[in-house]
Every structure is written in structure tokens, then in C-alpha cells.
Amino acid sequence: MPPDVPHPIIPPNPAPEKETAPREKRSPPEKRTTPSATQTHLRNQQVARASITAMATNAALALIQIVVGLLANAFSLVADAFHTLADLTTDALIAWASRRAGAPPDADHPYGHGRLETLASLSLGIVLVAVGGGFVWAAANRLQATEPLPPVTYPALVVALLVLASKEGLYHWLKHRGQKLNAPVLVAAAWHARSDAASSFVVAVGIGASLLGAPALEPIAAAIVGFLIASMGVRFAYRALAELVDTALEPEQVSAIAETIRATPGVVDVHELRTRRMGHQALVDAHIQVAPRLTVSEGHRVAEKVISRLKTRFHEEHELTVGDVTIHIDHEPDQAPDAPAHAPVPERAELLAAVRHALGFPAFASDWLQIHYLGGRCELDLLLPAPVPQALRPFVDHPERRSEATAILRQQMPCIKSVHWYLALEP
């Protein structure tokens, strides 16, 4: 027996049920952690830099489109330039949201500012729906009445193709960065760039058709692309709204989290597992069951191991960043809702008073009493210190005195299932 554990002076009192689990103290409180502030800050800086790069690219392309569009009589190129300028506003929103999302938690935002990324993604979705709807509306109007326009020159087609290639390249770069940084807001911006490439394609087709004498192809293509853009916006807005209402992670991800928790040494089972997203992070709440007599410190350590595994192994194996984790320790399974309710059990103060009365020793310290609330009943551990107070010496030397005190306790408190007596070998 370890030196810091009191020595039992007699076997435990016979109990109705056999107890084989290790000893414990009261269940520890919920344990909560947050991700590294430095890692979060660096990640959000990278997201912001990617957004600023996209803004600079869009600004340069818009300037070229406006100048060439005016000189080449390509008013669709000018319109596409204003569409690009609208993207700049969106990219500015992304940069702002990423920087604000990286701010540390404060009194008003104890969980951090990750929801700002969600808000930015929702805004992008709304913009995509509006842009796509605008394409469809404009295309319908042009199909109904096409007015003669000044002749378009070939430089407009060259610029339209250049812009198309640039927007497509921007899409692939932003998507790659978004996946690498696990930043949904950058992935949304990438698809926004793809929608810009689609609109530039429509412009190129329209300019080409005008040069070839078939202007009606432009509004038809515009309507098709507008519908695709709007559908992408609906998907982004739906995902952002799902996050705002705390929708759980995908079932496969929840199962992987549960398996990771159960595989942690010291965990008997997991229940009441709840998950949700906040920006690029997953938030996890779980109740874990441990051995019923585990000490507070060991239960705390089990919770720490669970959190560590979720933040490392789960991220490496499933490519999902786990942020805030709340672990509640249970010493036994939760009672089923339809099970008969346990009778009320006394609190520590009542049990301590009963022990002091049964032993006839009012100075019996609270630290000498360990209480285990198991199955709706109480199990008591009486830890006699070293040196033993003179008034408690008879309970060490005479087993019948212990039996008498135990009988008194169980008579006073019917909820007491058993009483264990221990003697410390050293102070």
C-alpha cells in the first residue's frame, strides 16, 4: 500500500454489494481549456494576409477593366469591373472578421470572437445570392429587348480573357489557403472568386459573340451562370446559419470524437456528448464516466488527458481543430429518466455530525471523513490520523467499539451502506 494511503485496521464492514472499484474523493468540477492564443493569432494573421492579397488583385483587375472597357466600348467589361469592386468590400469584411476573430476572449465574449468568421461567411452567401439573382434578372431583360451598342474592339476580349484567367487562379489559391488554414471564410472567398471568373467568362463570351455577330448568346450564358452563383450563395448562407444555431458536427466526426474519448486511459464511458462549430474550431462538451472511487486529482488528470487527445490526435487524424472543451466527470452512469428517484441523501455536514456523535468525539475533523455517493446511498471512509487522538484510541484497540459506532451510524443514517476504518501509519 502506498505510504500516503492510510492503513486499514480492519476489513470493511460487510456490505450488501461487493465493492471492487478504487477509492475516490468527490467528483471534480468541470474542466475547461482554450486553444493556444499564439497559434490562433498566427493563423488569423495568415487568413488576413490572404484576404488582403485577394483585395489587391481585384483592385488591379477592376482598374484595367474600367480603362479598357471605356476605350473599347465594352460596357459589359465596365459592369464586370464594378462587380469586382463589390468584391473588394467583401474581402475587406473578411480581413476585418479574421482579425477580430483572433482577439482573445474578454468579459463580454468569454468564448472568443470566432462567430465573426461565421457572420462574414453568411454575408458572402448573401452577396453571392444577390449577384446571381442580378445576373438572371439582367439576362432576362436583355433577352426581351436588345438595344444596339457601339462596336466592341478586340482589346476588350483580350482583357476579358486575362481577367478570367486571373480570377480562376485566385480561386485555386484562396481555396488552397483556406483548406490549409482550416478557414471556411477563405474557402467561401475562393468560391466567390470562382463566381467572378464565371461572370468574366460571361463577359468574354458576350464580347466574342458581339465580335462574331451573335449577341444573343451573352444573356443566355449570363442566366445560367447567375443561377449557379445564386445556388452557391444559398449553400454558404445555409452552412453559416446552421453554425449560428449551434448545429452539431457531422455524425462521422461526432463518432470519431466519442471513440477518441473512450480510448483515453481512465475513461469508462462517455455520454451527453455535444458538439458545435465556432468559426474554424469545433467546440465539445462531454460527460465522462470514471471509476467510482477515483480521487479528485486523478479524475482531473483523466479530464486533462481527454482534452489533450482531442486537441492533438483528433486534429492530426481527422483534420478538425478542436477549440474549447468542457469535460464533466461522473463517477457512475446517469440515472435513466424513467427510473425511480433515489431517496434524498444527507450532505457532508449531516454525516460529519453523525460520525462525531457516534464516536463521541466532537473534534473529529472534516478531512478525516471521505464520503462516496454511489447508487443513491453513502459509503464512509473514516481516516484516523497519526498520532491517534487519545479519545479515538479505543476504536483502534477494540474491534467491538468500531462495530458499535458503525451500528449507531447506520441506525441514525439508513442511507449509509458501509463504513471503512483506516489508520494512518505516519503523520
N, C-alpha and C positions, 0 to 999 in steps of 0.2 A: 504494500500500500504506500503511495507517495507520502513524503513526510508532511506535506501541508494539509493532508486529509485527516480528520480526527479518527482515532482508533475505536472501532465498535467494541463496547464492553460486554454486550450480549447479542445473540441473534435477534433480528427484528421480530416484533410481535407477530404471531400468526395472523394472516390477513385472508379475507375471503378469496382473494385472487392473487396469483403469484406475480411478483414484480421482478423483472429481469433487466429493465432498462437502466442506463446510467443515471446518476443523480443530476439534478439541475437546480438552479435558482429560478426566480420569476422570469417570465419571458421578457427579453429586451425590447426596447421601443423600436419603432420603425427606423430603418437606416436609409439615408438618402445621400446621393452623391450627384455631382455635376461634372461634365466633361472638362478637360484641361482648358483653362482660359487662353493660354498661349496658342494651343493648336487651333482653337476656334477663331482667334483673332487672325492668325496667319491664313487660315482657309478663307475667311471673309475678305481679307485683303486681295487674295488671288481672284476671287469672284468679282470684286470691284474693278480690278485691273482689266480683266477680260471684258467687262461691260464697257469700260472707257475706251478700249481698243475698238470695239464694235461701233461706238458712237463716232469716233474719229473717222473710221472707214465710211460710215453712212454720210457724214457731213461732206467728205471729199466727193463722194459719188453724186450727192444731191447738187453740189455746185457745178460739177461737169454737166449733169443733165439739164440744169436750168440754162446754162450758157449755150450749149449745143442745141437744145430744143428750141430756143428762141431764134437762133441763127438759121436752123434747118427747117423751120416751120413745122416742127414735130411737137404739137401741143400735148399729145399723149405722153411724150417724154417729160415735159414740164409737169404734167399732173403726177407722173410717177415720182418726180423729184419731191413734190410736196408730200406724197405718201412716205417717202424716205425721211423727210423732215419730221413727220409724225412719229417715225420710229425713234428718232433722237430723243423725243420726250419720253418714250417708253424705256429706252436704255438708261436715261437719267434716273428714272424711277427705280430701275434695277440696282444701279450703283448706290443710290440712297438707301434702299431697303437692305442691301448686303452690308453696308457699313453700320447701319443702325441695328441690324440683327446680330452683329458681333459684339454689341455693347454688353458689358457684364450685367447680371441681374441686379435690380435695385429694389427699394421698398415698394414701389408701385408695380414692378414687374418681377416678382420673385422667381419666375421660371425663365427669365431672359426675354429676348425680343425676337425670337425665331419666327413668330407669326407674321412679322413684316414681310418675310420672303413669301409666305402664303398669300398675303394681300397683293404683293407685286405680281405673282403668278395669276391671281384672279383678274387683276387689271389687264394683264396681257391677253387673257382669254376673252375679256370683253372687247378689247381693241380688235382682236382677230375677227370676232363675230361682226363688229361694226364695219371693218374693212371689207370682209367677204360680202356682207349684205350690200355695201355700197357698190361693189363690182357688179353684182347681179342686177341691182336697180339701174345703174348706168348702162349696162349692156342691153337691158330690156328697152330703155328709152332710145338707144341708138339703133336698135333693130327696127323700131317703129318709124323712126324718121332720121335718115342720114343726110346731113347737110354737106354741101361741097366745101372742101377745105383747100387752102393753098397747097401747092405741090410740095411733097416732102423730099428732101435730098438725102443722098447716101450716107453722109456723116452721121445722121441720126440713127441709121441701122447699125453702124459700127459701134457707136456709144451704147446703144441698147444691148448689143451682144456682150460688150465689155462689162456693163453693169450686171447683166445676167450671170456671167462667169464669176464676177466678184461676189455677188450675193450668195451664189451656190457654195463658193469656197468659204465664205463667212459662216454659212450654216454648218458645214462639216467641222470647222474649227471650234465654234461655240459648243456644238454637241459633244465633241471630244472633251473639252474642258469641263463641261457640265457633268459628264459621267465620271471623269477623273476626280473631281472635287465633290461628287455626290450633291450637286446643286441643281435642284429641279428648276430654279428660276433661270439658270443659264440654258438648260435644255429647252425651256419654253421660249427663250430669246432666240435659240437656234432655229426652232420651228417658225418663229416669226420671220427670221431671215430667209427661210425657205419660202414662206408666203411672199416675201418681197421678190425673191427670184422668180416665183410664178407670175407675179404681176409684171416683172420686167420681161418675162417670156411673152406675156400677152402683148406688151408694148412692141417687142421685136416682131412678133407675128403680124400685128396690125400695121407696123411701118413697112414690113416686107410685102404684105398684101396690098398696101397702098401703092408701093413702087411697081407691083406687078399688075395693078388694075383690078384687084378683088378686095375691096374694103369691107365687105360683109363678114369675112372670116374673123375679123378682130372682135366684134361684140359677142359672137358665139363662143369663142375661146375664153373671153373675159367672164362670161356667165358660168362656164364650167369651173374655171379656177376660183371664182368667187365663192361658189358652193363648197369647194374643197377647203378654202381658207376658213369659212364660217364653221364648218364641221370640226376643224382643228381647234378653233376657239371654244366651241362648246365643250370639247373634251378637257381642255385645260381648265376652263371655269368649273366644270363638274368636279375635277380632282381637287381643286383648291377649296371648293365648298365642302367636299367630303372631309377634308382635313380640318376645316374650321368647325365642323360639328363633331370632331373627335371620332371619326370612323376608325375602326380597328385596322391593323395591318392585314396583309393578305394571309389567308389560312395557312399557307406553307410557311410563311415567316413566323407566325404565332406558334406553330408546331415546333419549328426549329428552336425558338426561344424556350419553350417548355422542355424540350429534350436537353438543351444546354443546362437549364437549371437542375433538372433531375439527375444529370450526370455529375453534379458537384458533390464531392465527398461531404457527408454530414446531412444532406438533404434526403428526407424520407419520401416526400411527395410535394407537389405544388398544386395550388388551386387559386381560384379568383384571380387568374392571370388576365390583366387588362393592358391593352396597347393602344397607342395613338401616335400621330406624327406632329412634329413642330418644325417646319422648315425642312432641313435635310436630316434631322435627327428623329429617331424613334424613342418615345417615352414608354417606360414599362413600370407597371405596378403588379406586385405578386405577393401572395401569401405562401410561405414555405413551411412545411412541417418538419420538425427535427425531433430527435429522441426526447422523450418526455422529462427526463431528469438532467438535461444538459444545463450547464451553468450559463449565467448571463454572458460572461466573456466569451465562452466558446460559441454560443448562439450568435453573438455579434460577429465572430470571426467567420462563421459559416456564411452569414449575410455578405460580408466583405468578399469572400471567395466567389459567391454567386455574381456579385456586381462586377468583379474583375473579369470573370469569364465572359459575361455578356458584352463588356466593353472591348475585349481583345479577340477571343476566339470567334465570337459571333460576327464581328466586323470582318475578320480575315476570311471566314468560310462562307459568309452569306452576303458580303458587300453591303451591309446596312450599318450605319452609325447609330449606336445606342447612346442616348444622352442621359437625361435624368432617370434614375432608377429608384423606386421605392419598394423596400422589402419589409414585410411584416412577418415576424416569427410566431408560429403556432406550435404548441407542444403536443397537440393531439388534433385529430380531424375535427372540422367544424361540425356542430350538431345539425342533423338534417332538419329542414324547416318543419316537416310534419312529425318529427319525433317528440315524445313527451318532454316537457321542460323539466330541467333539473330543479330540485328544491334549492332555495337560496342558501348559499354557504357563508359562514361568518368571515369577516375581514380580519386582518392581522391583529388589530388592537384587541378584538374579542378573544381570539385564540391565545394571544400572549397573556391576557388577563386570566384565562382558564388555566394555562400552564403554571403561572405564578401561584394561583390558588391551590392547584393540585400538589405542587411541590412545597407549598408553604414558604416560598422564598420570593418576596416582592421585588427583590433586586435582580431577578433573572433578566438578563439583557436581551433586547430585541435581536441583536446579532447572533445570539445563541440558538435562535429558532429559525429553522427553514421550513417553509410551507410549500407543499406540492398540491395544486388543484388539478385533480385528474378524475375524469369520469363523473363530475358533479359531486365529488367528495374531497376530503382533505387527508393528506398524509404528512405527518410531522416528523422532522428530524431535530432532536434535542442535542446540541453540541456543547458538552460540558467542557469548560476551559481548563487549562493548566496554568498554575496550580488550581485544583478544585476548591471552591469556597467551602469552608467547614460545614455550613448548613446543608450543602449538597453531598457531603461525603457519604452519608448513609445510602444514597441511591447508587453509589459506586460499589460499596462493600456488600450490600444486601439486595439480592435479586428480587426478594419479595416486596421490598419498598418500591422498586420500579414497577412491578406488576400492579401494586395498589394504586400508584399515581396514574398509570395507564388506564386502569379501570375507571378511576374518577374522571379522567379526561373524556373517555368515550361515553360515559354516562351523562356528563354535562353537555357534550357536543356530539350528538349522534352522527354528525357528518364525518367524524374522524374515522378513517378506515384503518389506519395503523399508526404506531408510534415507534420510531427508531431512536435508540440511545447511542451516542458516540462520546468518546473521551479523547481529548487532545493529549498527545504524548509529550509535546513541548509547547512552551508559550508561543 
